[in-house]
Amino acid sequence: MDFKSQIAEDMKVFHNPAEMAEIMNVYYNDKQYTDVAIILDHTEAVKRANKEDHAQGIVQADVVAYIALTDLGIVPKQGREIEIGTSATGYTIYRIKKAGCEDGEIILDLEVYEE
């Protein structure tokens, strides 16, 4: 098996809901994507965080999202909003701080301000 084939197989495990991912819905650019396998990593976001002061009572929550490119078909753009969640758990609207795609995987640095 060549390197690219091995990466594709690894991504299937990483994005498998039985292994690491959760099935959620995504709203981006006036389009709904349903049953998308997403990994939301709050720990990695803490490592990458740039600590800034915010208004009293406002907390910035950061998260890194990993999504297979095949699930969305596009890489969302930096500065735009993306809504992620389920009807059971609710939806959160994030601002995309950074967006990229590596080896068929979309990596989004997201932020949300909460009271």
LINCOR-V279550 format. One record per residue. N is the residue number from 1. RES is the residue in one letter. SS is DSSP state (H for helix, E for strand, - for the rest). OMEGA is omega as a letter, one per 20 degrees, with the letter a starting at -180 (* if undefined). Layout:
n={N:N}
res={RES:RES}
ss={SS:SS}
omega={OMEGA:OMEGA}
This chain:
n={1:2:3:4:5:6:7:8:9:10:11:12:13:14:15:16:17:18:19:20:21:22:23:24:25:26:27:28:29:30:31:32:33:34:35:36:37:38:39:40:41:42:43:44:45:46:47:48:49:50:51:52:53:54:55:56:57:58:59:60:61:62:63:64:65:66:67:68:69:70:71:72:73:74:75:76:77:78:79:80:81:82:83:84:85:86:87:88:89:90:91:92:93:94:95:96:97:98:99:100:101:102:103:104:105:106:107:108:109:110:111:112:113:114:115}
res={M:D:F:K:S:Q:I:A:E:D:M:K:V:F:H:N:P:A:E:M:A:E:I:M:N:V:Y:Y:N:D:K:Q:Y:T:D:V:A:I:I:L:D:H:T:E:A:V:K:R:A:N:K:E:D:H:A:Q:G:I:V:Q:A:D:V:V:A:Y:I:A:L:T:D:L:G:I:V:P:K:Q:G:R:E:I:E:I:G:T:S:A:T:G:Y:T:I:Y:R:I:K:K:A:G:C:E:D:G:E:I:I:L:D:L:E:V:Y:E:E}
ss={-:-:H:H:H:H:H:H:H:H:H:H:H:H:-:-:-:-:-:-:-:E:E:E:E:E:E:E:-:-:E:E:E:E:E:E:E:E:E:E:E:H:H:H:H:H:H:H:-:-:-:-:-:-:-:-:-:-:E:E:E:E:E:E:E:E:E:E:H:H:H:H:-:-:-:-:-:-:-:-:E:E:E:E:E:E:-:-:-:E:E:E:E:E:E:E:E:E:E:E:E:E:-:-:E:E:E:E:E:E:E:E:E:E:-}
omega={r:a:a:r:r:r:r:r:r:r:r:r:a:a:r:a:r:a:a:a:r:r:a:r:a:r:a:r:r:r:r:r:a:r:r:r:a:r:r:a:r:a:r:r:r:r:a:a:r:a:r:r:r:r:a:r:r:a:r:r:a:r:r:r:r:a:r:r:r:r:a:a:r:r:r:a:r:r:r:r:r:a:a:r:r:r:a:a:a:a:r:r:r:r:a:r:a:r:r:r:r:r:r:r:r:r:a:r:a:r:r:r:a:r:*}
